[in-house]
Amino acid sequence: MPKPELPSDLVSELLLGMRLRGIAYRRIQLSPPLGVEFGKVEGWAQFHFVARGPVYLRSPSGSVHTLSTGDALLLPRGGPHALLSAPDQPAQDITTFESATLCEAVSAIRACPQGCTLDGALTFSGCMEFDLGSMHALVSLMPEVMYVGTLLERQPEILPMLEAMEREAKSERAGFAAILARLADVMAAFIVRGWVECGCGDATGWIEALRDPRLGRVIAALHREPGRNWTVAELAAEMGSSRSVFAERFLAVTGMTPHRYVTELRMRLAAQWIGRERQPIESVAYRLGYGSAAAFSRAFKRIHGYPPGALRQQREPDTASVSHTSATGSVHERRPVAAAGH
C-alpha cells in the first residue's frame, strides 16, 4: 500500500527554508580506463549530470549504478563516491587532476589517460551547500542517491531543462559554464522538492508525524514559531486533541517529548544562524525565546557539547580543494514546552 503524500501546505512549510547553493562546479571529460573519486569532505551535497554516457556511479555505500546520457542525480549528504568508466574501475581523487578555470567557481577537468575522445563520458558536477533550515533533520532521512528520472512522469517540465544541460555541456558556447551552474542548482532543487511532494519516499520514523495530518499541523507550527514558549495545551489545540492524547501520540511517533523536540529544533537553527549566517549570539538567543545569552549558551552546550562561540571558528571549505571539497525531561501540562528563558 503506497504511503500517503504530505499535505501541500506542509510541503510549502518544509521547503520554505531550503537553501541550496553551489560552491564549486566541474565539467569532467572521462575516458577509460579511469575513474574520479569525490567526497573526502562530509556534509556537502553533490550533484551530477551525465551529458554523455554511459558512466558508472559507485555510491558511498559501495553500490554501483549505471548512468546514461541525460541522467541527473543528487547525493544530499555527499560522502565518498566515484564516477567510473567501468563498474570495477579503480578511482583517483579528483583533486589530483589538472583543471582549467572556465568561469567563477566552474572548472574543466580532463580525466583521460589516453586522450579524450568524442565517445568518452562527459559530466557536469557540483558541490553544494544544502540546508533545509528548521527541517534540516529531513536530510538525514533522504536516500543516499536521489535520481531525477523518478520525477519525469510527475514533472515532465523537467525534460527540457535536462536537454538544455546536455546541449550546453556538449557545445561549449559562450557563457555555457555559468548557465550550467545555474541549471544544476535548479535541477537539484527539483529533485528535493519531488521527493518531499511524494511523501518523502520510504522514509519512516519522524516522517510519520509529517504524514499524520493532525501531527503535521503541530510540527509545522513549531517550525514556524520556534521561539514561542509553547505549552502542551497549545500544541494539543493545534492537533485538535486532549493534552494527554497529544503528548502520548507525539512521543510515540517522534520518539521524543515535545520539550526535547523544541529544544533540538532551536539548537539546529542556532547552529545554522550563528555558524553559516554569522548572526550575533545575542540576537539568536532572543529570536529563539531565551531570556539571556547565558541561558541560551547553556542550552546550546547541552545539545552540541560545545559553546555557540566555537561556531565562529568554522569556515566553508576551500573551493579549490573541495573533492565533492542534552536537554531531557518530561513536560508538565501547565508549563511551557521549552522554558527558554531559564
C-alpha positions as CSV (number, residue, x, y, z in Angstrom):
1,M,0.0,0.0,0.0
2,P,1.6,3.4,-1.0
3,K,2.4,5.8,1.7
4,P,0.3,9.0,1.8
5,E,1.7,12.2,0.3
6,L,2.3,15.1,2.5
7,P,-0.3,17.9,2.6
8,S,0.5,20.7,0.1
9,D,0.6,23.4,2.9
10,L,3.1,21.3,4.9
11,V,5.3,20.8,1.8
12,S,5.4,24.6,1.5
13,E,6.5,24.8,5.1
14,L,9.2,22.1,4.6
15,L,10.7,23.9,1.6
16,L,10.3,27.5,2.7
17,G,13.7,27.4,4.4
18,M,15.5,25.4,1.7
19,R,18.9,26.7,0.9
20,L,20.8,25.0,-2.0
21,R,23.8,26.9,-3.2
22,G,26.6,25.8,-5.5
23,I,30.1,26.1,-4.1
24,A,32.2,24.5,-6.9
25,Y,31.3,23.0,-10.3
26,R,33.3,20.8,-12.7
27,R,32.9,19.9,-16.3
28,I,34.5,16.5,-16.5
29,Q,35.6,14.5,-19.5
30,L,36.2,10.9,-18.6
31,S,37.6,8.2,-20.9
32,P,38.6,4.7,-20.0
33,P,40.3,3.2,-18.2
34,L,39.8,5.7,-15.3
35,G,37.6,6.8,-12.5
36,V,37.3,10.0,-10.5
37,E,36.6,10.0,-6.8
38,F,34.7,12.7,-4.8
39,G,33.7,13.4,-1.3
40,K,36.6,13.4,1.1
41,V,34.7,16.1,3.0
42,E,31.4,15.0,4.5
43,G,28.3,17.2,4.8
44,W,28.2,18.8,1.4
45,A,25.7,17.7,-1.2
46,Q,26.9,16.5,-4.6
47,F,25.1,16.9,-7.9
48,H,26.0,15.0,-11.1
49,F,24.6,15.4,-14.6
50,V,25.6,13.0,-17.4
51,A,25.8,14.9,-20.7
52,R,27.2,11.9,-22.5
53,G,27.2,8.4,-21.1
54,P,27.4,5.7,-20.1
55,V,29.2,6.3,-16.8
56,Y,29.1,4.3,-13.5
57,L,28.5,5.7,-10.1
58,R,29.9,4.0,-7.0
59,S,27.9,5.3,-4.1
60,P,29.1,6.0,-0.6
61,S,27.7,2.6,0.5
62,G,29.6,0.8,-2.3
63,S,26.7,0.0,-4.6
64,V,27.2,0.6,-8.4
65,H,24.7,2.4,-10.6
66,T,24.7,2.7,-14.3
67,L,24.1,6.3,-15.6
68,S,23.0,7.1,-19.1
69,T,23.0,10.3,-21.2
70,G,20.6,12.8,-19.6
71,D,20.6,11.3,-16.1
72,A,20.9,13.7,-13.2
73,L,21.2,12.8,-9.5
74,L,21.8,14.3,-6.1
75,L,23.7,12.9,-3.2
76,P,22.1,15.0,-0.4
77,R,24.7,14.1,2.2
78,G,27.7,13.8,-0.2
79,G,30.2,11.3,1.1
80,P,33.0,9.3,-0.7
81,H,31.8,8.2,-4.1
82,A,33.2,7.9,-7.7
83,L,32.3,8.2,-11.3
84,L,33.8,5.3,-13.3
85,S,34.4,4.3,-16.9
86,A,33.7,0.7,-15.9
87,P,31.9,-0.8,-12.8
88,D,35.1,-2.3,-11.3
89,Q,37.4,0.5,-12.3
90,P,39.7,2.0,-9.6
91,A,39.3,5.7,-9.0
92,Q,41.6,8.6,-8.5
93,D,40.9,11.6,-6.3
94,I,39.5,14.4,-8.4
95,T,41.8,17.0,-6.8
96,T,44.8,15.2,-8.3
97,F,43.7,16.1,-11.9
98,E,44.8,19.3,-13.6
99,S,41.9,21.7,-14.0
100,A,41.3,24.8,-16.1
101,T,39.1,27.7,-15.0
102,L,36.0,28.2,-17.2
103,C,34.4,31.0,-15.1
104,E,33.9,31.8,-11.4
105,A,33.5,28.6,-9.4
106,V,33.5,26.4,-12.6
107,S,36.5,24.4,-13.8
108,A,37.1,21.9,-16.5
109,I,38.9,18.5,-15.9
110,R,40.1,16.1,-18.5
111,A,40.4,12.6,-16.9
112,C,41.6,10.9,-20.0
113,P,44.8,8.9,-19.6
114,Q,45.0,8.0,-23.3
115,G,43.4,11.2,-24.6
116,C,39.8,12.5,-24.5
117,T,37.6,11.3,-27.4
118,L,34.1,12.2,-28.5
119,D,32.8,8.8,-27.4
120,G,34.1,9.3,-23.8
121,A,31.8,10.2,-21.0
122,L,31.0,13.9,-20.2
123,T,29.6,15.0,-16.9
124,F,28.8,18.2,-15.1
125,S,29.2,18.0,-11.3
126,G,28.5,20.5,-8.5
127,C,29.5,20.5,-4.8
128,M,26.6,22.3,-3.0
129,E,25.7,23.7,0.4
130,F,22.3,22.1,1.2
131,D,20.2,23.1,4.1
132,L,16.5,22.8,4.8
133,G,16.5,25.4,7.6
134,S,14.4,24.3,10.6
135,M,13.6,21.0,8.7
136,H,17.3,20.1,8.2
137,A,16.8,16.8,10.1
138,L,14.9,15.7,6.9
139,V,18.3,15.5,5.0
140,S,19.4,12.5,7.2
141,L,16.3,10.6,6.1
142,M,16.8,11.1,2.4
143,P,18.2,8.3,0.2
144,E,22.0,8.4,-0.3
145,V,21.3,8.9,-4.1
146,M,18.3,10.7,-5.5
147,Y,17.5,10.5,-9.2
148,V,15.7,13.0,-11.5
149,G,14.4,10.1,-13.6
150,T,11.9,9.2,-10.9
151,L,10.3,12.7,-11.3
152,L,9.9,12.9,-15.1
153,E,6.4,11.3,-15.3
154,R,5.2,13.5,-12.5
155,Q,7.0,16.6,-13.7
156,P,7.5,16.5,-17.5
157,E,8.6,20.1,-17.5
158,I,12.0,19.0,-16.2
159,L,12.8,17.3,-19.5
160,P,13.6,20.5,-21.5
161,M,15.9,21.6,-18.7
162,L,17.8,18.3,-18.9
163,E,18.0,18.6,-22.7
164,A,19.3,22.2,-22.3
165,M,22.0,21.0,-19.9
166,E,23.1,18.3,-22.4
167,R,23.3,20.9,-25.2
168,E,25.3,23.4,-23.1
169,A,27.7,20.8,-21.8
170,K,28.5,19.5,-25.3
171,S,28.5,22.7,-27.3
172,E,30.7,24.9,-25.1
173,R,29.0,28.1,-26.4
174,A,29.8,31.4,-24.8
175,G,28.7,31.5,-21.2
176,F,27.9,27.8,-21.1
177,A,29.7,27.2,-17.8
178,A,27.7,29.8,-15.9
179,I,24.4,28.6,-17.4
180,L,25.2,25.0,-16.5
181,A,25.9,26.0,-12.9
182,R,22.5,27.8,-12.6
183,L,20.7,24.9,-14.2
184,A,22.4,22.4,-11.8
185,D,21.2,24.4,-8.8
186,V,17.6,24.4,-10.1
187,M,17.7,20.7,-11.1
188,A,18.9,19.7,-7.6
189,A,16.1,21.7,-6.0
190,F,13.6,20.0,-8.3
191,I,14.9,16.6,-7.1
192,V,14.5,17.6,-3.5
193,R,11.0,19.0,-4.0
194,G,9.9,16.0,-5.9
195,W,10.9,13.7,-3.1
196,V,9.1,15.7,-0.5
197,E,6.0,16.1,-2.6
198,C,5.9,12.3,-3.0
199,G,5.7,11.9,0.8
200,C,9.4,11.5,1.4
201,G,9.6,8.1,-0.3
202,D,10.0,5.2,2.1
203,A,11.3,7.2,5.0
204,T,9.8,6.3,8.3
205,G,10.1,7.4,11.9
206,W,9.8,11.1,12.3
207,I,8.3,11.3,8.8
208,E,5.2,9.5,10.2
209,A,4.5,12.7,12.2
210,L,4.5,14.7,9.0
211,R,2.2,12.2,7.2
212,D,-0.3,12.4,10.0
213,P,-2.4,15.5,9.1
214,R,-3.0,16.4,12.7
215,L,0.5,15.9,14.0
216,G,1.8,17.6,10.8
217,R,0.0,20.8,11.8
218,V,1.8,20.7,15.1
219,I,5.2,20.2,13.5
220,A,4.6,23.0,11.1
221,A,3.5,25.3,13.9
222,L,6.7,24.5,15.9
223,H,8.9,25.2,13.0
224,R,7.0,28.3,12.0
225,E,7.5,29.8,15.6
226,P,10.4,28.1,17.2
227,G,10.9,31.0,19.7
228,R,7.5,30.8,21.1
229,N,7.1,29.3,24.6
230,W,4.7,26.7,23.6
231,T,2.6,24.8,26.2
232,V,1.3,21.3,25.9
233,A,-2.3,22.7,25.9
234,E,-1.5,25.0,22.9
235,L,0.1,22.2,20.9
236,A,-2.8,19.8,21.8
237,A,-5.2,22.5,20.5
238,E,-3.2,22.6,17.2
239,M,-3.7,18.9,16.9
240,G,-7.3,19.0,18.0
241,S,-7.0,16.6,20.9
242,S,-6.7,16.4,24.6
243,R,-3.3,17.1,26.3
244,S,-2.8,13.5,27.3
245,V,-3.6,12.1,23.8
246,F,-1.4,14.7,22.1
247,A,1.6,14.0,24.4
248,E,1.3,10.2,24.1
249,R,0.9,10.4,20.3
250,F,3.8,12.9,19.9
251,L,6.2,10.7,21.9
252,A,5.1,7.5,20.1
253,V,5.7,8.9,16.6
254,T,8.7,11.2,17.0
255,G,10.5,9.3,19.7
256,M,10.9,12.3,22.0
257,T,8.9,14.6,24.2
258,P,7.7,18.0,22.8
259,H,10.2,19.7,25.2
260,R,13.1,17.7,23.7
261,Y,11.8,18.3,20.2
262,V,11.6,22.1,20.6
263,T,15.0,22.3,22.2
264,E,16.7,20.3,19.5
265,L,14.9,22.3,16.8
266,R,16.1,25.6,18.4
267,M,19.7,24.4,18.6
268,R,19.7,23.3,15.0
269,L,18.5,26.7,13.9
270,A,21.0,28.3,16.3
271,A,23.9,26.4,14.7
272,Q,22.8,27.5,11.2
273,W,22.2,31.1,12.1
274,I,25.5,31.5,14.1
275,G,27.8,29.3,12.1
276,R,26.6,29.9,8.5
277,E,24.8,33.2,8.6
278,R,27.1,34.8,11.2
279,Q,24.3,36.2,13.2
280,P,25.2,37.6,16.7
281,I,24.7,35.1,19.5
282,E,22.6,37.6,21.5
283,S,20.3,38.1,18.5
284,V,19.9,34.4,18.0
285,A,19.1,33.9,21.7
286,Y,16.4,36.5,21.5
287,R,14.9,35.1,18.3
288,L,14.7,31.6,19.9
289,G,12.9,32.9,23.0
290,Y,15.7,32.8,25.6
291,G,15.8,35.4,28.3
292,S,19.6,35.9,28.1
293,A,22.6,34.9,26.1
294,A,23.9,32.9,29.1
295,A,20.7,30.7,29.3
296,F,20.9,30.1,25.5
297,S,24.6,29.2,25.7
298,R,23.9,26.7,28.4
299,A,21.2,25.0,26.4
300,F,23.3,25.1,23.2
301,K,26.2,23.4,25.0
302,R,24.0,20.7,26.5
303,I,22.8,19.7,23.0
304,H,26.0,20.2,20.9
305,G,28.7,19.6,23.5
306,Y,30.5,23.0,22.8
307,P,29.6,26.6,23.3
308,P,28.0,28.6,20.4
309,G,31.1,30.8,20.2
310,A,33.0,27.8,18.8
311,L,31.0,28.1,15.6
312,R,32.8,31.3,14.8
313,Q,36.0,29.3,14.1
314,Q,34.2,27.2,11.4
315,R,34.8,28.1,7.8
316,E,33.4,27.0,4.4
317,P,35.7,24.5,2.6
318,D,38.2,25.9,0.2
319,T,36.5,25.6,-3.2
320,A,39.9,24.8,-4.8
321,S,40.2,21.7,-2.6
322,V,36.6,20.5,-2.3
323,S,36.6,17.0,-3.6
324,H,32.8,16.5,-3.8
325,T,36.0,19.8,-1.2
326,S,21.5,17.3,26.2
327,A,18.2,18.5,27.1
328,T,16.0,15.9,28.7
329,G,12.8,15.7,30.9
330,S,9.1,15.5,30.5
331,V,6.7,18.3,30.1
332,H,4.1,19.4,32.7
333,E,0.9,20.4,31.1
334,R,0.9,23.8,32.8
335,R,4.4,24.9,31.9
336,P,5.9,26.0,28.6
337,V,7.1,23.1,26.4
338,A,10.5,24.7,26.2
339,A,11.2,27.1,29.1
340,A,13.7,29.0,27.0
341,G,14.4,31.8,29.5
342,H,15.6,29.5,32.3
